[in-house]
């Protein structure tokens, strides 16, 4: 799974910071928790997350996670 995620991040052209934000979002951390982990303001995390959503072509925080879950649940060969 990490390889699949990394390939998508490359396809989405995420920066290193955006990759870190995306991973933490996928893990289910809140914006406040991400800010604490990264030592930045929550507003900065929200702005960076918005960049992730735009590059991924999604509209909210749960869609990147569901994108990867859909791949896991797809029937073999489908």
Secondary structure, DSSP 8 states (H G I E B T S, - for coil): -HHHHHHHHHHHT--HHHHHHHHHHHTT--HHHHHHHHTS-HHHHHHHHHHHHHHHT-SSTTHHHHHHHHHHHS-TT-
